[in-house]
């Protein structure tokens, strides 16, 4: 690919991405999510924002404030019902 008059070796970029993915998968297999929690939490710092969340297909939409990620990797939301933790779903 040609980007800004520089030739980019896409094979090298792809290979570097695969190496990072492999390292992350090995870390996850060894330690679970625990090894990546600090980095995930750091990405959420200062992002106290309102979100809409769907916990399951065709489930009621949950609205709340994103608080972070707990030690089990669940998304923490403050809703009208208090603080809730969700292990799966999608932000919408």
LODO-381966 format. One record per residue: x, y, z of N, C-alpha, C in turn; residue in three letters. Coordinates in Angstrom, 3 decimals. Layout:
BEGIN
NODE|npx|npy|npz|capx|capy|capz|cpx|cpy|cpz|residuo
NODE|X|Y|Z|X|Y|Z|X|Y|Z|ALA;
...
# end
This chain:
BEGIN
NODE|npx|npy|npz|capx|capy|capz|cpx|cpy|cpz|residuo
NODE|0.849|-1.187|0.000|0.000|0.000|0.000|0.880|1.231|0.000|UNK;
NODE|0.363|2.297|-0.564|1.101|3.551|-0.621|0.397|4.566|0.271|UNK;
NODE|1.090|4.987|1.293|0.507|5.929|2.249|1.496|7.062|2.463|UNK;
NODE|1.103|8.247|2.098|1.969|9.425|2.306|3.324|9.250|1.619|UNK;
NODE|3.334|8.709|0.430|4.536|8.482|-0.365|5.506|7.488|0.306|UNK;
NODE|5.021|6.687|1.230|5.849|5.646|1.845|5.214|4.299|1.547|UNK;
NODE|6.034|3.345|1.226|5.541|2.000|0.963|5.406|1.275|2.302|UNK;
NODE|4.239|0.701|2.528|3.961|-0.027|3.760|3.902|-1.507|3.418|UNK;
NODE|4.676|-2.291|4.129|4.677|-3.739|3.934|3.505|-4.331|4.709|UNK;
NODE|2.389|-4.564|4.015|1.188|-5.053|4.674|1.383|-6.438|5.280|UNK;
NODE|2.214|-7.260|4.668|2.496|-8.581|5.242|3.173|-8.434|6.606|UNK;
NODE|4.099|-7.509|6.720|4.795|-7.280|7.989|3.835|-6.743|9.047|UNK;
NODE|2.955|-5.842|8.652|1.961|-5.296|9.588|1.034|-6.406|10.061|UNK;
NODE|0.564|-7.219|9.136|-0.330|-8.328|9.473|0.365|-9.311|10.417|UNK;
NODE|1.622|-9.653|10.123|2.370|-10.585|10.955|2.567|-10.010|12.355|UNK;
NODE|2.871|-8.722|12.463|3.043|-8.078|13.771|1.734|-8.129|14.564|UNK;
NODE|0.623|-7.918|13.900|-0.685|-8.002|14.567|-0.955|-9.421|15.064|UNK;
NODE|-0.627|-10.402|14.247|-0.816|-11.797|14.657|0.034|-12.140|15.881|UNK;
NODE|1.267|-11.642|15.919|2.129|-11.898|17.077|1.539|-11.286|18.350|UNK;
NODE|0.996|-10.078|18.247|0.369|-9.435|19.401|-0.876|-10.205|19.843|UNK;
NODE|-1.652|-10.659|18.888|-2.845|-11.442|19.201|-2.468|-12.748|19.890|UNK;
NODE|-1.446|-13.418|19.375|-0.991|-14.668|19.970|-0.515|-14.451|21.399|UNK;
NODE|0.239|-13.387|21.632|0.729|-13.088|22.983|-0.444|-12.822|23.929|UNK;
NODE|-1.432|-12.082|23.452|-2.610|-11.803|24.269|-3.399|-13.060|24.586|UNK;
NODE|-3.522|-13.956|23.620|-4.252|-15.204|23.841|-3.519|-16.093|24.840|UNK;
NODE|-2.198|-16.155|24.742|-1.417|-16.951|25.706|-1.552|-16.381|27.107|UNK;
NODE|-1.533|-15.041|27.214|-1.683|-14.384|28.512|-3.068|-14.694|29.085|UNK;
NODE|-4.096|-14.640|28.233|-5.454|-14.929|28.684|-5.590|-16.389|29.116|UNK;
NODE|-4.996|-17.313|28.351|-5.055|-18.725|28.717|-4.372|-18.983|30.052|UNK;
NODE|-3.293|-18.275|30.333|-2.540|-18.476|31.570|-3.201|-17.809|32.769|UNK;
NODE|-3.690|-16.578|32.587|-4.156|-15.782|33.728|-5.605|-15.338|33.638|UNK;
NODE|-6.295|-15.676|32.568|-7.644|-15.168|32.392|-7.609|-13.668|32.114|UNK;
NODE|-8.680|-13.021|32.397|-8.795|-11.591|32.124|-7.972|-10.740|33.091|UNK;
NODE|-7.582|-11.330|34.217|-6.884|-10.590|35.271|-5.683|-9.806|34.754|UNK;
NODE|-4.928|-10.378|33.849|-3.719|-9.717|33.341|-4.036|-8.454|32.554|UNK;
NODE|-5.194|-8.394|31.934|-5.547|-7.254|31.088|-6.475|-6.244|31.762|UNK;
NODE|-6.933|-6.545|32.977|-7.863|-5.637|33.648|-7.300|-4.227|33.843|UNK;
NODE|-6.054|-4.073|34.274|-5.550|-2.698|34.452|-5.608|-1.880|33.158|UNK;
NODE|-5.258|-2.489|32.042|-5.287|-1.780|30.766|-6.728|-1.461|30.353|UNK;
NODE|-7.636|-2.405|30.543|-9.037|-2.164|30.209|-9.611|-1.043|31.066|UNK;
NODE|-9.305|-1.080|32.361|-9.809|-0.038|33.260|-9.223|1.328|32.912|UNK;
NODE|-7.956|1.361|32.537|-7.315|2.633|32.182|-8.002|3.265|30.976|UNK;
NODE|-8.477|2.448|30.073|-9.169|2.973|28.888|-10.510|3.607|29.241|UNK;
NODE|-11.059|3.227|30.398|-12.362|3.757|30.809|-12.254|4.951|31.753|UNK;
NODE|-11.056|5.283|32.207|-10.878|6.392|33.142|-11.440|7.668|32.527|UNK;
NODE|-12.247|8.370|33.300|-12.817|9.616|32.829|-13.939|9.453|31.829|UNK;
NODE|-14.385|8.245|31.627|-15.451|8.014|30.642|-16.778|7.730|31.326|UNK;
NODE|-17.002|8.406|32.415|-18.257|8.277|33.145|-19.357|8.857|32.265|UNK;
NODE|-19.952|8.020|31.443|-20.949|8.511|30.492|-22.178|7.619|30.480|UNK;
NODE|-23.259|8.187|30.023|-24.500|7.432|29.909|-24.410|6.517|28.693|UNK;
NODE|-24.901|5.299|28.878|-24.889|4.326|27.790|-26.230|3.601|27.738|UNK;
NODE|-26.478|3.013|26.599|-27.619|2.112|26.414|-27.025|0.731|26.185|UNK;
NODE|-27.595|-0.273|26.835|-27.024|-1.608|26.851|-28.135|-2.625|26.634|UNK;
NODE|-27.844|-3.604|25.797|-28.780|-4.709|25.561|-28.117|-5.981|26.079|UNK;
NODE|-28.650|-6.548|27.158|-28.047|-7.720|27.786|-28.278|-8.999|26.983|UNK;
NODE|-29.340|-9.037|26.194|-29.642|-10.204|25.359|-30.497|-9.739|24.188|UNK;
NODE|-30.528|-10.539|23.148|-31.347|-10.202|21.978|-32.804|-10.083|22.422|UNK;
NODE|-33.448|-9.028|21.991|-34.851|-8.760|22.305|-35.112|-8.512|23.790|UNK;
NODE|-34.064|-8.299|24.572|-34.243|-7.954|25.988|-34.501|-6.452|26.096|UNK;
NODE|-35.123|-6.023|27.181|-35.322|-4.587|27.354|-33.978|-3.850|27.353|UNK;
NODE|-33.976|-2.648|26.808|-32.773|-1.831|26.777|-32.530|-1.270|28.183|UNK;
NODE|-31.305|-1.373|28.632|-30.912|-0.880|29.951|-30.157|0.426|29.733|UNK;
NODE|-30.534|1.452|30.467|-29.824|2.726|30.381|-29.177|2.999|31.720|UNK;
NODE|-27.954|3.496|31.657|-27.263|3.808|32.898|-25.948|4.494|32.627|UNK;
NODE|-25.204|4.696|33.694|-23.895|5.318|33.618|-22.823|4.244|33.714|UNK;
NODE|-21.915|4.220|32.739|-20.846|3.234|32.736|-19.858|3.575|33.849|UNK;
NODE|-19.630|2.616|34.759|-18.739|2.837|35.892|-17.367|2.215|35.694|UNK;
NODE|-17.301|1.130|34.947|-16.015|0.462|34.753|-16.197|-1.024|34.535|UNK;
NODE|-15.169|-1.775|34.949|-15.141|-3.226|34.790|-14.752|-3.827|36.131|UNK;
NODE|-15.506|-4.836|36.582|-15.175|-5.450|37.863|-14.080|-6.502|37.705|UNK;
NODE|-13.697|-7.149|38.799|-12.593|-8.116|38.778|-12.896|-9.358|37.954|UNK;
NODE|-14.156|-9.584|37.637|-14.528|-10.733|36.804|-14.681|-10.345|35.343|UNK;
NODE|-14.404|-9.064|35.027|-14.487|-8.606|33.643|-15.866|-8.159|33.224|UNK;
NODE|-16.779|-8.017|34.178|-18.142|-7.604|33.850|-18.232|-6.077|33.757|UNK;
NODE|-19.069|-5.601|32.849|-19.334|-4.181|32.710|-20.177|-3.722|33.888|UNK;
NODE|-19.748|-2.644|34.528|-20.493|-2.086|35.648|-21.279|-0.871|35.186|UNK;
NODE|-22.581|-0.891|35.462|-23.453|0.221|35.121|-24.203|0.671|36.363|UNK;
NODE|-24.363|1.978|36.511|-25.254|2.510|37.542|-26.570|2.807|36.848|UNK;
NODE|-27.602|2.080|37.242|-28.925|2.237|36.662|-29.867|2.789|37.728|UNK;
NODE|-31.125|2.987|37.358|-32.114|3.426|38.339|-32.247|2.416|39.475|UNK;
NODE|-31.907|1.163|39.207|-31.975|0.102|40.210|-30.705|-0.053|41.025|UNK;
NODE|-29.736|0.823|40.825|-28.462|0.727|41.549|-27.351|0.247|40.636|UNK;
NODE|-26.248|-0.153|41.231|-25.106|-0.630|40.459|-25.360|-2.066|40.007|UNK;
NODE|-25.186|-2.308|38.706|-25.423|-3.623|38.119|-24.167|-4.072|37.371|UNK;
NODE|-23.933|-5.373|37.345|-22.791|-5.941|36.613|-23.319|-6.861|35.522|UNK;
NODE|-22.769|-6.709|34.307|-23.221|-7.496|33.164|-22.036|-8.228|32.540|UNK;
NODE|-22.168|-9.555|32.403|-21.091|-10.377|31.854|-21.114|-10.411|30.329|UNK;
NODE|-22.256|-10.148|29.729|-22.347|-10.182|28.270|-23.449|-9.256|27.809|UNK;
NODE|-23.395|-8.907|26.556|-24.376|-8.007|25.975|-23.659|-7.077|25.003|UNK;
NODE|-24.350|-6.009|24.618|-23.739|-5.077|23.706|-24.197|-3.656|24.006|UNK;
NODE|-23.269|-2.732|23.833|-23.600|-1.322|23.949|-24.265|-0.897|22.666|UNK;
NODE|-25.317|-0.117|22.771|-26.007|0.344|21.558|-26.124|1.849|21.569|UNK;
# end
